[in-house]
Amino acid sequence: MCAALENALDNLVTIDLNDEAVLGACVEVQQFSRQVSGGSRELNANDASIVACAKAVDSTLLTTDRDLTHLKAPQWPVQFF
């Protein structure tokens, strides 16, 4: 395997989707999305999981996904570019 690829794979952060913190954050983001002022939103499972992973590991999610615009800091770790 190429040394650069091997190094990149060795430095990846992995997150267990079955971790209690991730599952709890997934429920939390879906509940929040359904209660947002201006109209309820239903996030698809992939978007909810991605946001939940970022929240569970206290990281910022960098995204261009406009389905997440209702998620604002500091409660939600989402930054748009």
C-alpha positions as CSV (number, residue, x, y, z in Angstrom):
1,M,0.0,0.0,0.0
2,C,1.2,3.5,-0.7
3,A,2.9,5.1,2.3
4,A,0.7,8.3,2.0
5,L,-2.5,6.3,1.9
6,E,-1.4,4.2,4.8
7,N,-0.6,7.3,6.8
8,A,-3.9,8.9,5.9
9,L,-5.8,5.7,7.0
10,D,-3.8,5.5,10.2
11,N,-4.9,9.1,11.1
12,L,-8.6,8.7,10.4
13,V,-11.0,9.3,13.3
14,T,-13.5,6.5,13.6
15,I,-16.8,6.9,15.4
16,D,-19.0,4.0,16.4
17,L,-22.6,4.8,15.3
18,N,-23.9,2.5,18.0
19,D,-22.2,4.5,20.8
20,E,-24.7,5.8,23.3
21,A,-23.5,9.4,22.9
22,V,-24.0,9.2,19.1
23,L,-27.4,7.6,19.4
24,G,-28.5,10.2,22.0
25,A,-27.3,13.0,19.9
26,C,-29.2,11.5,16.9
27,V,-32.4,11.5,18.8
28,E,-31.7,15.0,20.1
29,V,-31.1,16.5,16.6
30,Q,-34.2,14.9,15.2
31,Q,-36.3,16.2,18.1
32,F,-34.8,19.7,17.7
33,S,-35.5,19.6,14.0
34,R,-39.1,18.7,14.4
35,Q,-39.6,21.6,16.8
36,V,-37.7,24.4,15.0
37,S,-39.5,27.7,14.8
38,G,-40.6,28.5,11.2
39,G,-41.6,25.0,10.5
40,S,-40.8,21.4,11.4
41,R,-38.0,19.7,9.5
42,E,-37.3,16.0,9.2
43,L,-33.7,15.3,8.6
44,N,-32.8,12.1,6.7
45,A,-31.1,9.5,8.7
46,N,-27.7,10.2,7.1
47,D,-27.8,13.9,7.9
48,A,-28.9,13.2,11.4
49,S,-26.1,10.6,12.0
50,I,-23.5,12.9,10.6
51,V,-24.5,15.8,12.9
52,A,-24.8,13.4,15.8
53,C,-21.3,12.1,15.3
54,A,-19.9,15.6,15.3
55,K,-21.8,16.5,18.4
56,A,-20.9,13.3,20.2
57,V,-17.1,13.8,19.7
58,D,-17.3,17.6,20.3
59,S,-16.1,18.4,16.8
60,T,-17.3,21.0,14.3
61,L,-19.0,19.7,11.1
62,L,-18.0,21.8,8.1
63,T,-20.7,21.6,5.4
64,T,-22.5,23.1,2.5
65,D,-25.6,21.1,3.1
66,R,-28.5,23.6,3.4
67,D,-30.7,21.0,5.0
68,L,-28.8,21.7,8.2
69,T,-29.2,25.6,8.2
70,H,-31.5,25.5,11.2
71,L,-28.8,24.0,13.4
72,K,-26.9,26.9,14.9
73,A,-23.9,27.2,17.2
74,P,-23.3,26.9,20.1
75,Q,-25.9,24.2,20.6
76,W,-25.1,22.5,17.3
77,P,-21.5,22.0,16.0
78,V,-22.3,23.0,12.4
79,Q,-20.4,25.6,10.3
80,F,-21.4,26.5,6.8
81,F,-19.1,27.6,4.0
